[in-house]
Amino acid sequence: MRILVVILVTSSFYVALLFNCALATTSEDLYGEVVFLRGLELGAGGRALALGGAYRAISEDLSALYWNPAGLATIRRLEVGIGISQSMTQDDASISTTVVSNQLSKTRLNELGMVLPFPTYRGSLVFALGYHQVRQYDSFGTFQEITSSYNFQGDELEAGRLGKWALGGAIDVSPVVSVGLALNFWTGYDDYSYNGYQFEDSQNWQEFDQAINWELSGFNLITGVLLRPAHWLRIGASLESPLKLKVGESYSELGKQLISGVYTESPFAENYDYKVSYPFRAGLGTAVTLGPLGLSSDVVFNDWSQIMFSGEPPFTGLDREEANREIARLLRPTVDLHFGAELWVPASPVRIQAGYAWLPSPFKDDNLLTDKHIFSGGINTLLDQALLAQATLAWTGWDRTLGGWGENLQFTHLLLTLSYRF
């Protein structure tokens, strides 16, 4: 049975295990294949991230395509936006008392798009087209154990992202109510590689190489409503339709060993095509303005237990029905919480933001994956009458346990965005 992370288990006496033996638990296998359980989803837009993702009741820029497309109706001028992100992941991997730290840095296009309002006699009619990077899969870990009888080291490298192109529009259906809809085309990739090596002496050693490449694509819809019952109060809600994500997977491995001077190899390669279906996702947000201070909050409901494989998943000894039953058994619904605050600096074009988000683990048993706590902050300013610059910094850390190895991951994300309104 192939697994994502191949480990070596040892005790007081040396036990040489083949690197490709089936040591992963069912929950670890599901974590490896269900791409929405891995990595980190920060959402879209610099201002939204700075507010901790508490943005469904605001959504007054290009990122409304992700949070709440109804917010597009509040935009009165043609807008063009672009964003570049710089992220760094630190992975502290450990077994027993040995801890090895590695860092991986990535610079990527984070957002790009346009918002186009149409002239109307009353109300608002606005369309938008844009790309947003939603989720990252980057990490680099080293697993090492040195004893008097052997030396073991394994390196894993994962790099990838999941983003979406969105085409959306919004209208005012009354002076205080806007509605919006967006069609999302999801696209992305995840490239994973692992190399493990154990050395006892020149006549006894083992090596294992593994590579997994995923290509991801799919479609879904998001609809939203925005209420403005008072000049100081906004209420936003969004509903995201089920997503059937198509996965094209290329898998290869090569095991080598020299035992008592006898050398053997065990290569394997296979391609898989399957689909993973994700259920509805719902979000509700509020925002209040108190003079120069703005406060916002969001709650988001995800029922991870409704994820399903359609088509046979790439497991040995676990067919589609069994995998779906294990998902229902091991995963749970969660409610994400998001909070943000924004201060407009008096007599200046500067706004300062701070935010916090709590993303609970989707696993009923959080020994595999702990909750994520995201802290963020940002600042934006008008560089002239039409050009708005935003700088946002976010940080989070979480723990995961795979194959008996513990990992502490820390993620730092810098996002710079520019938007020009004609």
MIDOVEX-598993 format. One record per residue (C-alpha): residue number from 1; x, y, z. Coordinates in Angstrom, 2 decimals, decimal comma, m for minus. Layout:
# MIDOVEX-598993
+-----+---------+---------+---------+
| seq |       u |       v |       w |
+-----+---------+---------+---------+
| NUM |       X |       Y |       Z |
...
+-----+---------+---------+---------+
//
This chain:
# MIDOVEX-598993
+-----+---------+---------+---------+
| seq |       u |       v |       w |
+-----+---------+---------+---------+
|   1 |    0,00 |    0,00 |    0,00 |
|   2 |    1,54 |    3,26 |   m1,07 |
|   3 |    1,75 |    6,07 |    1,42 |
|   4 |    2,73 |    9,72 |    1,38 |
|   5 |    5,30 |    9,62 |    4,15 |
|   6 |    7,48 |    6,52 |    4,44 |
|   7 |    9,14 |    6,00 |    7,81 |
|   8 |   11,39 |    3,52 |    9,58 |
|   9 |   10,45 |    2,16 |   13,01 |
|  10 |   13,23 |    1,06 |   15,32 |
|  11 |   13,53 |   m0,30 |   18,88 |
|  12 |   16,41 |   m1,25 |   21,16 |
|  13 |   17,58 |   m3,75 |   18,58 |
|  14 |   17,92 |   m3,00 |   14,86 |
|  15 |   14,84 |   m3,94 |   12,80 |
|  16 |   15,24 |   m3,32 |    9,08 |
|  17 |   11,85 |   m2,62 |    7,48 |
|  18 |   11,26 |   m2,07 |    3,80 |
|  19 |   10,61 |    1,59 |    3,13 |
|  20 |    7,39 |    0,92 |    1,21 |
|  21 |    5,65 |   m1,14 |    3,87 |
|  22 |    2,13 |   m0,14 |    4,88 |
|  23 |    2,68 |    1,86 |    8,04 |
|  24 |    0,22 |    4,70 |    7,45 |
|  25 |   m3,09 |    4,80 |    9,27 |
|  26 |   m6,35 |    5,26 |    7,38 |
|  27 |   m6,60 |    8,86 |    8,58 |
|  28 |   m3,07 |    9,55 |    7,27 |
|  29 |   m4,00 |    8,07 |    3,89 |
|  30 |   m7,10 |   10,26 |    3,68 |
|  31 |   m5,07 |   13,30 |    4,71 |
|  32 |   m2,71 |   12,52 |    1,86 |
|  33 |   m5,38 |   12,25 |   m0,83 |
|  34 |   m8,07 |   14,79 |    0,19 |
|  35 |   m6,36 |   17,99 |   m0,93 |
|  36 |   m8,65 |   20,31 |    1,05 |
|  37 |   m7,40 |   18,75 |    4,29 |
|  38 |   m3,79 |   19,64 |    3,57 |
|  39 |   m1,98 |   22,93 |    3,35 |
|  40 |   m3,46 |   26,25 |    4,43 |
|  41 |   m6,42 |   28,22 |    3,06 |
|  42 |   m6,04 |   31,94 |    3,67 |
|  43 |   m8,70 |   33,20 |    1,26 |
|  44 |   m8,18 |   36,12 |   m1,09 |
|  45 |   m7,23 |   39,77 |   m1,00 |
|  46 |   m4,79 |   41,74 |    1,12 |
|  47 |   m7,32 |   43,76 |    3,12 |
|  48 |   m9,48 |   40,69 |    3,75 |
|  49 |   m6,47 |   38,70 |    5,02 |
|  50 |   m5,42 |   41,58 |    7,27 |
|  51 |   m8,92 |   41,48 |    8,80 |
|  52 |   m8,57 |   37,77 |    9,57 |
|  53 |  m10,96 |   36,76 |    6,77 |
|  54 |  m13,86 |   38,60 |    8,43 |
|  55 |  m14,87 |   40,07 |    5,10 |
|  56 |  m18,22 |   38,70 |    3,93 |
|  57 |  m20,05 |   41,80 |    5,12 |
|  58 |  m17,49 |   44,14 |    3,49 |
|  59 |  m16,34 |   42,59 |    0,18 |
|  60 |  m15,89 |   45,92 |   m1,57 |
|  61 |  m13,01 |   45,03 |   m3,88 |
|  62 |  m11,92 |   42,33 |   m6,34 |
|  63 |  m11,70 |   39,70 |   m3,57 |
|  64 |  m15,50 |   39,79 |   m3,30 |
|  65 |  m15,37 |   37,03 |   m5,93 |
|  66 |  m14,08 |   34,77 |   m3,15 |
|  67 |  m15,84 |   36,08 |   m0,02 |
|  68 |  m19,23 |   37,37 |   m1,15 |
|  69 |  m19,93 |   38,37 |   m4,77 |
|  70 |  m22,83 |   40,56 |   m3,65 |
|  71 |  m20,23 |   43,04 |   m2,40 |
|  72 |  m19,30 |   43,83 |   m6,00 |
|  73 |  m22,48 |   45,95 |   m6,20 |
|  74 |  m20,89 |   48,52 |   m3,87 |
|  75 |  m18,06 |   49,26 |   m6,34 |
|  76 |  m18,82 |   52,33 |   m8,47 |
|  77 |  m15,61 |   52,69 |  m10,51 |
|  78 |  m13,67 |   50,46 |  m12,86 |
|  79 |  m11,02 |   48,62 |  m10,81 |
|  80 |   m7,91 |   46,67 |  m11,80 |
|  81 |   m6,03 |   44,73 |   m9,14 |
|  82 |   m2,87 |   42,67 |   m8,78 |
|  83 |   m1,20 |   40,98 |   m5,82 |
|  84 |    2,13 |   39,25 |   m5,18 |
|  85 |    2,76 |   37,01 |   m2,16 |
|  86 |    5,93 |   35,88 |   m0,44 |
|  87 |    5,44 |   32,95 |    1,93 |
|  88 |    7,80 |   31,00 |    4,15 |
|  89 |    7,10 |   27,68 |    5,86 |
|  90 |    9,28 |   26,40 |    8,69 |
|  91 |    9,05 |   22,68 |    9,43 |
|  92 |   10,44 |   21,37 |   12,72 |
|  93 |   10,39 |   17,56 |   12,44 |
|  94 |   11,17 |   15,37 |   15,42 |
|  95 |   11,28 |   11,86 |   16,80 |
|  96 |   12,41 |   11,23 |   20,36 |
|  97 |   14,71 |   14,17 |   21,18 |
|  98 |   16,01 |   14,85 |   17,66 |
|  99 |   14,58 |   17,98 |   16,01 |
| 100 |   15,57 |   19,15 |   12,51 |
| 101 |   14,37 |   22,50 |   11,13 |
| 102 |   13,98 |   23,44 |    7,47 |
| 103 |   12,50 |   26,43 |    5,68 |
| 104 |   10,87 |   26,77 |    2,29 |
| 105 |   10,17 |   30,14 |    0,65 |
| 106 |    7,85 |   30,76 |   m2,31 |
| 107 |    6,96 |   33,88 |   m4,31 |
| 108 |    3,80 |   33,69 |   m6,39 |
| 109 |    1,15 |   35,71 |   m8,20 |
| 110 |   m1,63 |   35,87 |   m5,61 |
| 111 |   m4,41 |   37,76 |   m7,39 |
| 112 |   m5,18 |   39,42 |  m10,71 |
| 113 |   m8,41 |   40,78 |  m12,09 |
| 114 |  m10,82 |   43,51 |  m13,05 |
| 115 |  m14,12 |   44,89 |  m11,74 |
| 116 |  m16,39 |   46,57 |  m14,31 |
| 117 |  m19,45 |   48,59 |  m13,16 |
| 118 |  m22,16 |   49,30 |  m15,78 |
| 119 |  m24,08 |   52,60 |  m15,81 |
| 120 |  m27,63 |   52,23 |  m14,45 |
| 121 |  m30,53 |   54,62 |  m13,82 |
| 122 |  m30,72 |   53,38 |  m10,25 |
| 123 |  m28,99 |   50,83 |   m8,11 |
| 124 |  m25,91 |   49,02 |   m9,37 |
| 125 |  m24,85 |   46,41 |  m11,93 |
| 126 |  m21,25 |   45,21 |  m11,66 |
| 127 |  m19,26 |   42,37 |  m13,26 |
| 128 |  m15,81 |   41,06 |  m12,33 |
| 129 |  m13,24 |   38,57 |  m13,59 |
| 130 |  m10,26 |   37,53 |  m11,54 |
| 131 |   m7,82 |   34,93 |  m10,28 |
| 132 |   m7,04 |   34,28 |   m6,61 |
| 133 |   m4,64 |   31,83 |   m5,04 |
| 134 |   m6,65 |   30,21 |   m2,25 |
| 135 |   m4,57 |   27,40 |   m0,75 |
| 136 |   m0,84 |   26,55 |   m0,45 |
| 137 |    0,81 |   23,15 |   m0,03 |
| 138 |    4,43 |   24,20 |    0,55 |
| 139 |    6,64 |   22,45 |    3,11 |
| 140 |   10,14 |   21,00 |    3,43 |
| 141 |   10,87 |   18,55 |    6,24 |
| 142 |   13,86 |   16,46 |    7,30 |
| 143 |   13,39 |   13,40 |    9,52 |
| 144 |   16,57 |   12,21 |   11,19 |
| 145 |   17,54 |    9,66 |   13,79 |
| 146 |   21,09 |    8,59 |   14,67 |
| 147 |   21,85 |    5,74 |   17,05 |
| 148 |   24,88 |    3,61 |   17,80 |
| 149 |   23,72 |    0,98 |   15,30 |
| 150 |   22,36 |    2,98 |   12,33 |
| 151 |   21,88 |    6,38 |   10,73 |
| 152 |   18,50 |    7,31 |    9,23 |
| 153 |   17,49 |   10,43 |    7,32 |
| 154 |   14,43 |   11,22 |    5,23 |
| 155 |   13,72 |   14,42 |    3,30 |
| 156 |   10,28 |   15,41 |    2,00 |
| 157 |    9,56 |   18,38 |   m0,22 |
| 158 |    6,07 |   19,54 |   m1,14 |
| 159 |    5,24 |   22,55 |   m3,29 |
| 160 |    1,92 |   23,49 |   m4,82 |
| 161 |   m1,10 |   25,72 |   m4,77 |
| 162 |   m4,82 |   25,69 |   m5,47 |
| 163 |   m6,45 |   28,77 |   m6,93 |
| 164 |   m9,54 |   29,73 |   m8,85 |
| 165 |  m10,57 |   31,88 |  m11,77 |
| 166 |  m13,92 |   33,48 |  m11,10 |
| 167 |  m16,45 |   35,31 |  m13,27 |
| 168 |  m19,11 |   37,05 |  m11,24 |
| 169 |  m21,67 |   39,81 |  m11,09 |
| 170 |  m23,89 |   41,65 |   m8,62 |
| 171 |  m26,92 |   43,92 |   m8,64 |
| 172 |  m28,83 |   46,04 |   m6,15 |
| 173 |  m32,34 |   44,64 |   m5,75 |
| 174 |  m33,27 |   47,47 |   m3,35 |
| 175 |  m31,49 |   50,46 |   m1,81 |
| 176 |  m30,28 |   48,25 |    1,06 |
| 177 |  m30,00 |   44,77 |   m0,51 |
| 178 |  m27,48 |   43,47 |   m3,05 |
| 179 |  m27,17 |   39,96 |   m4,47 |
| 180 |  m24,33 |   38,38 |   m6,42 |
| 181 |  m23,20 |   35,20 |   m8,13 |
| 182 |  m19,80 |   33,90 |   m9,31 |
| 183 |  m18,74 |   30,88 |  m11,36 |
| 184 |  m15,44 |   29,41 |  m10,16 |
| 185 |  m12,96 |   27,38 |  m12,16 |
| 186 |  m10,51 |   25,77 |   m9,74 |
| 187 |   m7,05 |   24,82 |  m10,93 |
| 188 |   m3,83 |   23,83 |   m9,21 |
| 189 |   m1,10 |   21,31 |   m8,62 |
| 190 |    0,78 |   19,63 |   m5,80 |
| 191 |    4,24 |   18,13 |   m6,28 |
| 192 |    5,55 |   15,88 |   m3,52 |
| 193 |    8,86 |   14,03 |   m3,28 |
| 194 |   10,49 |   11,94 |   m0,58 |
| 195 |   13,92 |   10,37 |   m0,18 |
| 196 |   14,76 |    8,17 |    2,79 |
| 197 |   18,07 |    6,50 |    3,55 |
| 198 |   19,18 |    4,19 |    6,35 |
| 199 |   22,78 |    3,09 |    6,77 |
| 200 |   24,07 |    0,44 |    9,15 |
| 201 |   27,33 |   m0,44 |    7,46 |
| 202 |   28,72 |   m0,85 |    3,92 |
| 203 |   26,94 |   m4,21 |    3,56 |
| 204 |   23,58 |   m3,20 |    5,04 |
| 205 |   21,65 |   m0,15 |    3,90 |
| 206 |   18,27 |    0,83 |    2,45 |
| 207 |   17,06 |    3,73 |    0,30 |
| 208 |   13,60 |    4,75 |   m0,85 |
| 209 |   12,58 |    7,41 |   m3,40 |
| 210 |    9,01 |    8,49 |   m3,94 |
| 211 |    7,35 |   11,12 |   m6,16 |
| 212 |    3,68 |   12,08 |   m6,36 |
| 213 |    2,30 |   14,76 |   m8,66 |
| 214 |   m1,32 |   15,92 |   m8,60 |
| 215 |   m3,08 |   18,04 |  m11,23 |
| 216 |   m6,32 |   19,56 |   m9,91 |
| 217 |   m9,34 |   21,13 |  m11,63 |
| 218 |  m13,05 |   21,65 |  m11,01 |
| 219 |  m16,06 |   24,00 |  m11,16 |
| 220 |  m18,55 |   25,36 |   m8,64 |
| 221 |  m20,67 |   28,43 |   m7,84 |
| 222 |  m20,81 |   30,91 |   m5,00 |
| 223 |  m23,80 |   33,15 |   m4,35 |
| 224 |  m24,15 |   35,90 |   m1,81 |
| 225 |  m26,34 |   38,61 |   m0,34 |
| 226 |  m25,33 |   41,88 |    1,31 |
| 227 |  m27,68 |   43,88 |    3,58 |
| 228 |  m27,10 |   47,52 |    4,58 |
| 229 |  m29,92 |   48,23 |    7,08 |
| 230 |  m28,08 |   51,25 |    8,51 |
| 231 |  m25,13 |   53,38 |    7,45 |
| 232 |  m23,06 |   51,84 |   10,24 |
| 233 |  m24,15 |   48,20 |    9,84 |
| 234 |  m23,63 |   45,61 |    7,09 |
| 235 |  m24,61 |   41,93 |    7,06 |
| 236 |  m23,28 |   39,51 |    4,45 |
| 237 |  m23,92 |   35,85 |    3,73 |
| 238 |  m22,49 |   33,47 |    1,14 |
| 239 |  m23,25 |   29,93 |    0,04 |
| 240 |  m20,76 |   27,92 |   m2,00 |
| 241 |  m22,10 |   25,02 |   m4,05 |
| 242 |  m20,56 |   21,53 |   m3,94 |
| 243 |  m17,25 |   21,20 |   m5,78 |
| 244 |  m16,28 |   18,06 |   m7,66 |
| 245 |  m12,52 |   18,30 |   m7,96 |
| 246 |  m10,90 |   16,21 |  m10,69 |
| 247 |   m7,53 |   14,77 |   m9,68 |
| 248 |   m4,94 |   13,43 |  m12,08 |
| 249 |   m2,22 |   11,70 |  m10,09 |
| 250 |    1,15 |   10,38 |  m11,18 |
| 251 |    2,86 |    8,12 |   m8,64 |
| 252 |    6,31 |    6,48 |   m8,70 |
| 253 |    8,60 |    4,84 |   m6,17 |
| 254 |   11,92 |    3,05 |   m6,14 |
| 255 |   13,19 |    0,98 |   m3,22 |
| 256 |   16,83 |   m0,11 |   m3,03 |
| 257 |   18,53 |   m2,21 |   m0,41 |
| 258 |   21,76 |   m4,02 |    0,28 |
| 259 |   21,28 |   m6,67 |    2,97 |
| 260 |   24,29 |   m8,83 |    3,89 |
| 261 |   25,88 |   m7,86 |    0,59 |
| 262 |   22,81 |   m8,81 |   m1,55 |
| 263 |   21,45 |   m5,89 |   m3,58 |
| 264 |   17,80 |   m5,65 |   m4,72 |
| 265 |   15,54 |   m3,00 |   m6,29 |
| 266 |   11,73 |   m2,67 |   m6,27 |
| 267 |   10,41 |   m0,02 |   m8,70 |
| 268 |    6,73 |    0,87 |   m9,09 |
| 269 |    4,84 |    3,50 |  m11,10 |
| 270 |    1,17 |    4,15 |  m11,76 |
| 271 |   m1,24 |    6,88 |  m12,88 |
| 272 |   m4,64 |    7,50 |  m11,29 |
| 273 |   m7,65 |    9,60 |  m12,29 |
| 274 |  m10,43 |   10,15 |   m9,78 |
| 275 |  m12,74 |   12,83 |   m8,37 |
| 276 |  m13,31 |   14,14 |   m4,86 |
| 277 |  m16,61 |   15,85 |   m4,09 |
| 278 |  m16,84 |   18,61 |   m1,49 |
| 279 |  m20,16 |   19,68 |    0,10 |
| 280 |  m21,82 |   23,09 |    0,47 |
| 281 |  m19,96 |   25,74 |    2,46 |
| 282 |  m21,86 |   28,57 |    4,15 |
| 283 |  m20,63 |   31,81 |    5,68 |
| 284 |  m22,27 |   34,66 |    7,60 |
| 285 |  m20,64 |   37,96 |    8,50 |
| 286 |  m21,34 |   41,32 |   10,12 |
| 287 |  m19,48 |   44,63 |   10,00 |
| 288 |  m20,06 |   47,79 |   12,01 |
| 289 |  m18,52 |   51,24 |   11,61 |
| 290 |  m18,05 |   53,41 |   14,68 |
| 291 |  m16,51 |   56,65 |   13,48 |
| 292 |  m12,96 |   55,87 |   12,29 |
| 293 |  m13,13 |   52,32 |   13,69 |
| 294 |  m14,55 |   49,31 |   11,87 |
| 295 |  m15,21 |   45,89 |   13,41 |
| 296 |  m16,12 |   42,72 |   11,53 |
| 297 |  m16,71 |   39,03 |   12,23 |
| 298 |  m17,50 |   35,90 |   10,20 |
| 299 |  m18,58 |   32,36 |   10,95 |
| 300 |  m18,09 |   29,66 |    8,29 |
| 301 |  m19,58 |   26,18 |    8,32 |
| 302 |  m17,80 |   23,24 |    6,66 |
| 303 |  m19,10 |   19,68 |    6,92 |
| 304 |  m15,93 |   17,73 |    6,15 |
| 305 |  m17,67 |   14,42 |    6,88 |
| 306 |  m19,64 |   14,83 |    3,61 |
| 307 |  m16,52 |   14,71 |    1,42 |
| 308 |  m16,80 |   11,76 |   m0,96 |
| 309 |  m14,68 |   10,00 |   m3,55 |
| 310 |  m16,54 |    9,52 |   m6,83 |
| 311 |  m14,66 |    6,88 |   m8,73 |
| 312 |  m12,13 |    4,52 |   m7,19 |
| 313 |   m9,55 |    6,26 |   m4,96 |
| 314 |   m5,86 |    5,35 |   m5,33 |
| 315 |   m5,71 |    3,09 |   m2,27 |
| 316 |   m4,69 |   m0,54 |   m2,05 |
| 317 |   m7,23 |   m2,54 |   m0,08 |
| 318 |   m9,63 |    0,40 |    0,33 |
| 319 |  m12,32 |    0,84 |   m2,35 |
| 320 |  m14,59 |    3,86 |   m2,87 |
| 321 |  m17,34 |    2,76 |   m0,48 |
| 322 |  m14,85 |    1,89 |    2,25 |
| 323 |  m12,97 |    5,17 |    1,80 |
| 324 |  m16,21 |    7,18 |    2,00 |
| 325 |  m17,25 |    5,33 |    5,15 |
| 326 |  m13,87 |    6,12 |    6,70 |
| 327 |  m14,33 |    9,80 |    5,82 |
| 328 |  m17,68 |    9,83 |    7,62 |
| 329 |  m16,08 |    8,04 |   10,56 |
| 330 |  m12,92 |   10,15 |   10,89 |
| 331 |  m13,96 |   13,65 |    9,80 |
| 332 |  m16,37 |   16,11 |   11,40 |
| 333 |  m18,20 |   19,38 |   10,70 |
| 334 |  m16,37 |   22,53 |   11,80 |
| 335 |  m17,24 |   26,18 |   12,36 |
| 336 |  m14,44 |   28,62 |   11,51 |
| 337 |  m14,34 |   31,96 |   13,35 |
| 338 |  m12,92 |   35,18 |   11,92 |
| 339 |  m12,51 |   38,60 |   13,56 |
| 340 |  m11,14 |   41,88 |   12,26 |
| 341 |  m10,64 |   45,50 |   13,26 |
| 342 |   m9,74 |   48,48 |   11,07 |
| 343 |   m8,79 |   52,02 |   12,05 |
| 344 |   m8,87 |   54,94 |    9,65 |
| 345 |   m6,07 |   57,23 |   10,82 |
| 346 |   m7,60 |   60,71 |   11,19 |
| 347 |   m6,60 |   63,37 |    8,65 |
| 348 |   m4,74 |   60,81 |    6,53 |
| 349 |   m5,38 |   58,32 |    3,69 |
| 350 |   m4,07 |   55,46 |    5,87 |
| 351 |   m6,04 |   52,53 |    7,29 |
| 352 |   m4,58 |   49,98 |    9,71 |
| 353 |   m6,02 |   46,47 |   10,12 |
| 354 |   m5,65 |   43,58 |   12,54 |
| 355 |   m7,29 |   40,17 |   12,46 |
| 356 |   m7,56 |   36,70 |   13,91 |
| 357 |   m8,97 |   33,43 |   12,55 |
| 358 |   m9,53 |   30,06 |   14,19 |
| 359 |   m9,67 |   27,07 |   11,83 |
| 360 |  m10,51 |   23,88 |   13,78 |
| 361 |   m9,05 |   20,55 |   12,69 |
| 362 |  m11,42 |   18,58 |   10,43 |
| 363 |  m10,42 |   15,32 |   12,19 |
| 364 |  m12,40 |   14,03 |   15,15 |
| 365 |   m9,09 |   12,86 |   16,63 |
| 366 |   m6,77 |   15,87 |   16,47 |
| 367 |   m3,64 |   13,81 |   17,10 |
| 368 |   m3,02 |   13,92 |   13,35 |
| 369 |   m3,67 |   17,62 |   12,76 |
| 370 |   m4,21 |   20,40 |   15,30 |
| 371 |   m6,28 |   23,57 |   15,00 |
| 372 |   m4,84 |   26,56 |   13,17 |
| 373 |   m4,77 |   30,02 |   14,76 |
| 374 |   m4,02 |   32,77 |   12,25 |
| 375 |   m2,88 |   36,24 |   13,34 |
| 376 |   m2,71 |   39,01 |   10,77 |
| 377 |   m2,24 |   42,70 |   10,31 |
| 378 |   m1,96 |   45,19 |    7,50 |
| 379 |   m1,90 |   48,76 |    6,31 |
| 380 |   m3,18 |   50,45 |    3,19 |
| 381 |   m2,96 |   53,94 |    1,81 |
| 382 |   m4,01 |   55,91 |   m1,22 |
| 383 |   m0,88 |   56,77 |   m3,19 |
| 384 |   m2,93 |   59,22 |   m5,23 |
| 385 |   m6,60 |   59,73 |   m6,00 |
| 386 |   m6,98 |   56,32 |   m7,64 |
| 387 |   m4,13 |   53,98 |   m6,61 |
| 388 |   m4,52 |   51,99 |   m3,39 |
| 389 |   m1,58 |   49,99 |   m1,96 |
| 390 |   m2,04 |   47,30 |    0,70 |
| 391 |    0,60 |   45,40 |    2,66 |
| 392 |   m0,47 |   42,44 |    4,79 |
| 393 |    1,43 |   40,04 |    7,04 |
| 394 |   m0,08 |   36,84 |    8,46 |
| 395 |    1,34 |   34,11 |   10,70 |
| 396 |    0,13 |   30,76 |   11,93 |
| 397 |    1,48 |   27,51 |   13,33 |
| 398 |    0,12 |   24,00 |   13,72 |
| 399 |    1,23 |   20,46 |   14,50 |
| 400 |    0,79 |   17,23 |   12,58 |
| 401 |    1,81 |   13,64 |   13,27 |
| 402 |    2,49 |   11,27 |   10,37 |
| 403 |    3,89 |    7,77 |   10,79 |
| 404 |    5,03 |    8,44 |   14,34 |
| 405 |    6,97 |   11,58 |   13,43 |
| 406 |    5,93 |   14,90 |   14,90 |
| 407 |    6,03 |   18,12 |   12,89 |
| 408 |    5,54 |   21,71 |   13,98 |
| 409 |    4,83 |   23,93 |   10,98 |
| 410 |    5,00 |   27,71 |   11,10 |
| 411 |    3,75 |   29,74 |    8,15 |
| 412 |    4,52 |   33,41 |    7,47 |
| 413 |    2,78 |   35,13 |    4,58 |
| 414 |    3,48 |   38,58 |    3,15 |
| 415 |    0,99 |   39,89 |    0,58 |
| 416 |    1,37 |   43,11 |   m1,41 |
| 417 |   m1,55 |   44,29 |   m3,53 |
| 418 |   m2,22 |   47,28 |   m5,75 |
| 419 |   m5,64 |   48,33 |   m7,01 |
| 420 |   m6,34 |   51,15 |   m9,43 |
| 421 |   m9,81 |   52,65 |   m9,78 |
| 422 |  m10,40 |   54,71 |  m12,89 |
+-----+---------+---------+---------+
//
